[in-house]
Structures are given as C-alpha cells and as structure tokens.
Amino acid sequence: MKEFLQNNIFTIISDIADSRNQECYVIGGFVRDIFLKRESKDIDVVVVGSGIAMAEAVAQKLGKEVHLSVFKNFGTAQVKYRDLEVEFVGARRESYRQDSRKPIVEDGTLEDDQNRRDFTINALALCLNKARFGELIDPFNGQVDLQNKIIRTPLDPDITFSDDPLRMMRAIRFATRFGFYIEDRTFEAISRNKERIEIISKERIVDELNKIIATDTPSMGFLLLDESGLLELILPELHALKGIETKEGKGHKDNFIHTLTVLDNLSKHTDDIWLRWAAIFHDVAKPATKRYDKRLGWTFHNHNFVGEKMIPTIFRRMKLPMNEKMKFVQKMVSLHMRPIVLSEDEITDSAVRRLLFEAGDDIDKLMMLCEADITSKNPEKVKRFLTNFAIVRQKLKDIEEKDRVRNFQPPISGEVIMETFNLPACSLVGELKAAIKDAILDGVIPNEFDAAYQFMLNKAKELGIK
C-alpha cells in the first residue's frame, strides 16, 4: 500500500511520528477510497497520543504553505496543505448516554479507535511509522466488504445505532453513494432502532439527506429510508404519497414511486440540490387533494397551489433554509403544472408571457423539472410530450426575444400614476398598475413607456379617475 502514500505530507508525518515515538495511522475514508479507486483530498490521521500536538509539529515543519486550525474541545486539529485537508485526532474509546449521541471520550489504542468506527469499510487503517509504513490494519475484514460491496458495522449494530443514531442515515447514504448492499443484520438493526433518530438534530438529518439527494441515483436512498421506517419519521409528507387506491376498477399511480422516478430523471441533468428538493416536493399535496369522480376518475385539483403553501411549514420543521432557497422550491412546486398544460393546449403568446413573467430567471430549471416529470411507460406518449415541450421552449425563447418580459417591471411605476392623477397611495394605484401589467402580458400593448402611458390614461377614464 506504500504506493498510495507518495505525497510528501505522509513522509513528514512519518518522520515526526517516529521522532516522537508515537504510533500514527491514516484511517477511514481516504483508505476506503484507495480500494474504490476514488481520489480523496480529505485525510484522517489517528495518533496514539495527542493529535493536536502532532498537527502542530507537522504544521511547523511544512512552514508557510500550511494553515492550522485547532479544536481543543474536540481534541482535534486540521492542517490544510495545498489541496489537502488533514485532520489529526488522538486514538480514543467512546461510551454513550441513552439521551445523547455525544460520546464520553477517553484516550485509547488503535484497536479502540477502530472499534468505534461506524462501518467496517471505514475502519481500515494504514500505518505511517517507518518500520511498518503502508501496512494495512483491517480487523473487521473491511477490505472483503469493499470487494463484496457490503455495508456492515464493526461491532453489534444495535449498539452502534443506538449509541449514534445518525449512523443509520450514514449507512443508507454510503449504500446509495457507492451502490452497496446493507448487510441484513445491520439493516434489521436500523429498523429496530429507527425511533432513536428523534435525538438527532434536524440540521444533522438534513445534512445526510442532502448528501443522499446529491448522489447519482437518490431514489435508492429514499427507498431504503422508507423500507427501514426512517422516512415516515423524518419526512412524513413524502411517506404519505405511498400506495395506490382503487375505486370502481380505476386506480391512480403510486405517487411515491413517481416522485422518486422524477428525482432520478432530474438528477441525470442537474446537480442543483434545490431543484432536486423541488422534485421531491412537486406532488407533496396530492394526498390532501385526492378526490374520486365517477366521470373523471381520480383527481388532484390544485395540488400545485396547496403544495406551494405546504413548503414553508416543511422547511421550518426540517430546519431547511427559510430564504430564497425555500422560495425557489415554492415557485417550482407552484408552477410545475403550467408547462404541461401549455404543451397539451394550443400555445398562446399570452400564456407564454405569463409563464415567463412568473418563472423569471428560473424558467429553464422549471422546464427541466417538467421534462423529468414525464414518467409514462408508454414511449409514444413520452415522445409526444417531449416534442411538445420542445415547441414550448422555442416559444419561450421567441417571446422573450420579442417582448422582454422575463423579470420585467411595468414601465409605469406607482409614483408616476400618483403624480399623473394627483392620487395618494391607495388601491386605485395598485389597480391601474396591475391593469398595465396584464395588458402587456396579454399582448394588448407592447412593453414600452409611451404605449403603457396611453393605456393608463384610457383605463383611468374607465375607472372614473381624472
């Protein structure tokens, strides 16, 4: 394994470890990624002794090229060197209280440190001391688990997950990221300990969810979350989409499976995490709006508007950001049906202008979401939708070039209206301004000051404003 430790930082750590007569090892993700043939710039180093003292000595040896950060409360230190981030920690053993995932930490041996690791594939260590440089220490056969693509815990999984319930989500995240199988005993322990997730902060849970959502096939993670019972506890709104109901021989599609298909479709074309969240929530209101009509069958009227109103509540509960990111997801959920309606009906310039106005700079992302929303197994139907969407995209482009309505503000401001008619700030001002905006979007007048001013004068006469 020496060939994977060619960077001069390992030589420096090795020299310092020997001079201090301390055992020193590279451990965790960096070693795992060697076997997975993945490049890693994050390096974890375990020292039998003080990790902080070792980091300080390494930083001093590296000189000006290095940035050192010390975290005394956690007994760790980080060295940033060129494009590498090396975290040093003393080997330790951990014990836990029932009501917290924060461990009671004591100094320990390498064996203690490997015992506390979450999974066998993350417990691999390479010795950095010269006499054993590059020697692999693998007490739990993590190398075999990597070859067989298996996720399992080093020790009893019930204890591992009860001690730190976030590891349940990490297991699912690693399985999703690498396409691995969670060993049966380990997965069963996740199901048994699922209620323990309640002691984990929403911020930590969202961090793991984001990492699952950012994978190439995020549906795998959500199916595992659902099968384990975690999904109902974490995102009950998504779990509520599950299932098919049939009346008078008429059924609807499983909206949970549909949502995951949309998410995977979208993930092939964009890394935008918030657009992926929009895919997750685009049909979130379907359970609340589901109705059966003898003539129409199953309907979900206005699920986009109801879903838009649900987003702030979900974001607030999950401690997701209550800022422009939340508003973006709201906008996507609200508008996701509009391009579909346009593609099915005759496309009018007015409808396209309104969509451009409401979507603004997010129109391309909205179209991407809508194209991902085509999950029919009928290839002819898919082909027809995609052809129609291409027509909608071209119409959007043509209207934008001609009318410049994306993010437009009406050329007549409220101040101009008040000054022209000697009006105070009142509902009439808003009514005139809205009428001008609608006239432009409907193509009654061009998006120009003179035309808008004349329209304002005419509209004012209709309203009896002098």
N, C-alpha and C positions, 0 to 999 in steps of 0.2 A: 504493500500500500504506500510505500515511500514516494512513488511517482506522483501521487496526488498531493504531496506536501512540499512541492518545489518552491512555493512562494517564500521569499526571504524572511517574511514575518515568522514563519514556523521555525526557521533556523534560529532567529533571535530569541523566541520564546524558549526553545530547547536549551540554548546556552544559559539563559537566565535561570531556568528551572534546575539545571544541573549545578550551577554555581550556588544556588540556594538550598540544594539537596532536597528538592520537593518533587513529588510525582505530579505530572501535568498531562492532560489529555484533551484532544479535540473530541467533542461529543455531540450527539443529536443530529439536527437537520443537515449540517454540512456533510457528515459521514454518510447519512442515508442517501443524500443526493449524489454522492460518488457512485453508489451502486445503481441508482436510477439514471445515471448519465445525464444529470441536470446540473447546470452551472449554479453555484451558490456564492454569494458575496457576504453572507451572514455566517459568522463563525462563533461557536460557543466553546469556551475553554474552561475545563474544570481543573482546579488546583487543590491538591490535598494540603490545605493550609489557607492562607489569606489570598483570595482572588484579587482584592483591591491592591495589596502590596505588589503582587505580580504585575498587574496592569500598570501601576506607577513606574515600575522598573522598566517594563517594555517601552512605555511612552518616552521615558528619559533616554533610552537607547536609540529610539527612532528619531528623536530630535524634532526639528521644526515642521516636518511633514505630517505630524500627528495631532489629533485633537482628543484629549482625555476628559471623560465625564465620570464622576464618582457618585455612587448612590449608597451612602453609608447605611441608611435604614434597611436596605435590602441586601447589603453585603456584596454588592456587585459594582463593576466598573466597565466602561465601554471605551475602546480605543478605535477611533476612526483613522484609517491609514489608506491613503489613495482611494480606491473604490471599494475597500473592505471595511466591514464593521465587525470588530472582535469584542465579544462580551466575556469577561472573566468573572468566575464565581468560585467560591470555596466549596469543596465537596461537602454535602450535608445530608442529614437524615431529617425526615419530616414526620410530624404527627398532627392530627386534626381534631377539632372540636365538632360536635354534631351540627352546630348552628352557623358554621362559617367555613369558607373554602380557604381562609388564610391559615397557613400551617404554623405550628410551633417548630422552629428550626434549631437544630443543633449541629455542631461540626461532625463530619462523618468521613467515611472512606469512599473510594470509588465505587465499591460494591453498594454502599448505602445510597449513593447518588444515582446509580443505575436502577436500583430498586424503586426509587421514587418517580421514575420516568413514566410518561403516560402510556406509551406503546413500545413493543419490542423493537420496532423499526427505528425508534428514536432513542434507543438505549445503547446503540453501537458507539464504541469509543476507539480512538487511535492514540497510542502512546506517543508523546513528544520527547521523552527523555532519550538521550543519545543511545544508550545501551539497548533500548527496545524501540527505537524510532520507527514509527509506521506499523507497529504491531497492533492487530485488531483484537479488542476485548469484546466478546459477544456472548454474555452469559445466558441469554434467553433465545438464542437461535434467530435473532432478528434478520440475519443475512438470508436464512432459509425462508422466512416470512416475506422478505422482499422479493425473492425469486418466485414464490408462490402467490404473490400479490394478496397477502393476508394482513388484516389489522387485528391485533390482539394485545391485551395488557400483559406486562411482565409478571405481575402478581395477581391475586384474586380480583377479578373485575368488579365484584360488588363493593369491595373495599376501595378500589381505585376510583370508582364513580361516585360513591357516597362521600369520600373524602373531598373530591373536587369535581362536582357535577358538570362543570364546563367541559371536562374531558369527554363527556358523551357527545357533545356537539363537535368537538375536535375529531373524534373518531369518524363521524359522518362526513366532516369536511375533508379529512385525508382520503377516505374512501371515494368521495366524489372527485377530488382533485386528481388522484392517481388511477382511478378505475379499479380500486382494490375491493376485496370482499371482507366484510367484518365477520370474523370467526363466530360461530353460533353461540358459544358460551358467553363471549363478550357482548354480542348483540342482545342476548336474552337479559344480561345484567343491565343494559341500558333501559330496556322496557321495565324491569323491576324497580329501577332507581329513578324513573322519569320525574317523579314528584319532587325530587331533590333539586331540580332546576330552579325551583322557586327561591332558593337562597342566592342565586346568581343575579347580578345587576343587569338591568335591561341593556346598558351600554355594552357589556361583555357579550351578551347574547347577540345583539345587532352586529357586533364586530365579526363574530363567527358566521352569522347569516350573510353578511356582505361578502365574506370570503367564499362561501358556498355559491352565492349568486354570481360571483366573478369567474367561476370555473367554465370550462367549455360546454359541459352538459349539466347545468344546475338542477335539472329535473331529478337526477339521480339522488341528490342530497335531500330534496323535498319528499321524495318517495320514502327514503329511509327515515326522515323525521316523522313522517306520517305512520309508517309501519311500527316504529318504536313507541308511538304515543306522545312524542315530544311536540309534534306540530299543533295538536289541539290545545296544549298548554301555552305555547308560545304565540301562535297566530291562529286563534280560533276562527277568524273570519275566512281564512284560506281553507281550513279543515271543513267549514260549513258548505263549501262548494261541492263536496264529495257526493257521489251517488246519482242514481237515475230513478225517477219516479214515472210510473206508467198509469195512464187512465184511458179507458175505452180503447185499449190497444195502441195508444200513442205515448211515446216516451221522448224524453229530451236527452241530449248528450251529457256525459259526466263533465261538469264544468271545471272540476279539479284537474282532471286529465287534460282537458282542453287548455286550461291555463298553463300547465307545465309544457305542453307542446308549443304554445305561443312563445313562452320564455326561451325554450331551446331554439326555436326558429329565429328569434331575435338575436340570440347570443352568437349565431353564426355570422352576424353582420355588424355588431357593435359591442364595444366594451363599456359603454356608458351605463354605469351602475344604476343611475336613477331612471333611465329608460327601462332597464330590466325590472326595477321595482314597479314601474308603471304597468309592465306586462303582468306582473304578479297580481296587481290590484285592479286590472282593467274590467274584470267581471265580478268584482267583490260584492256588488249589491244584487246579484242575481237571486240568491236565496230569499232576500227581502222583497223582491219584486215579482217572484214567480207566481203565475196565475194559470189556471186551465180554462180555456174557452172551447166549447163544443165545436165551434166552426173553425177557429184558428189553431186549436191545439194549445201547446204551452207557449206562454208569452213572458217577456221580461221587460215590460214597458218602462222606459225612463231609467233603466238600471245604470246608465252612464251618469245621469244627474244625481241620483241617490248615492252612487259610489263616490262622486266628487265630494259630497257632504260628509261621507264617512272617513275620508282620508285624514283630516286634521285630528280626529279622535284617535285613530290608529297610530299615527305618528307621535302624538303626545304620550300615549300609553307606552309605546315602544322606545321612547326617548330618541326617536329619529329627529333630525333637524327640522325645527319649525321655522324655516326660512324659505328662500327662493326654491330650494330643492323640493320641499313639500308642495309649494305652489305649482312647480313644474309637473309633478306626479298628478296633482289635482287636474291640471289642464289636460294632460294626456288622457286621463280617465274620462273626463267630461267630453272631450272631442273625438274619442276613438271611433264612434259610430258614424261621424259625419262623412269622411271619405268613402265609407262603404255605401252609404245612401247615395252619394254623388255618383259612384260607379254603377249603381243599379238604375238610376233615373237618367233622364236627359240632362246633360250638364249645362246649366245656365251660367252666364257671366256673373250674375248677381250672387248666386250661391258660392261660386269660387272666390269672389271678392270677400264675402263674409268669412269664409274659412281662412283665407289669408290674413284678414284683419285680426281674427281671434287667435290664430295659432302663432302669428308673428314669426320670429326667427326660429321657432320650433317646428315649423311646418314639415321640414324634411324628416325630423325624428318621428313626428306623428304619422307620416306616410310609411315609414319603416315599421312602426308598430302595427299599423293596419295591414300591411302586407304579411307580417308574421302571424296575424290573426286569422289567416286563411288556412284552416286545418282540415278541410274536407278530404275524404279518402277518394273522392271522385276526381280523377285527373282532368276531365273535361271542364268541370266546374272551377277547379283551381286555375286552369289555363284561361278561362273566361274572365275570372276576377282579376288576374294579373294583367291581362290585356286591357281591361277597363281602367285599372289603376294607372297603367302607363298613359292612358288618354288623360286621366285626371292630372297626373304630374305635368304633362305637356301644357294642359290648360292653365294650371297654376303658374307655370313659367311664362306663358304668353300674357296672362292678365297682369302679372307682376311687372313685366317689362313695359306694358302699355299704361297701366293705371297707378303704379307705385303705391299700393295700398298696404303692403306689409308694414306693420308698426306705425301706420300713418296717424297723424293727428289732424282733425279737420282744420282747414286753412283759416276758419273764422273762430277766434277764441271767445271765451265768455266775456272777457274785458271789452272786446270790440262790440259785442252785442249790447252790453250795458251802456257803453258810451254812445252808440248809434241811437238808441231809443230812450236814453236817459233813465235806465232801469236800475234799481238796486239788485243785489244778489237775491234771486228768487227762482221759483220753479219755472217761470216763463223762460228765463235764460237757459235753463237746462233743456227745456222742451225744444227751443229753437236750435240749440247746439246738436241735440240728438237728431232732429229732422234733417239738418245739413249732413250729418254723418251718414244717415240712412240713404239720403239721396245720392251721395257719392257711391256708397256700396251697391246700391241698386242700379247704378249706371244712368240715373236721371240727369246728373250733371258731372262734368269732369272734376278731378281733384285739383282745382285751381281757385285762387282767391276771387277773381272777378266773377266767375260763374257762381261760386258759393255765396258771394255778397248779394248778387241779384236774387238768388233763390231765397236768401234770408229776408230781403225786403218783401218779396211776394208772400212768403209764408207768414210774416208778421201781419200783413194785411188780412190774411185769412183768420188769424187769431185775434184781430181787432187791436193790434198794438200799433201805436202811432209814434 
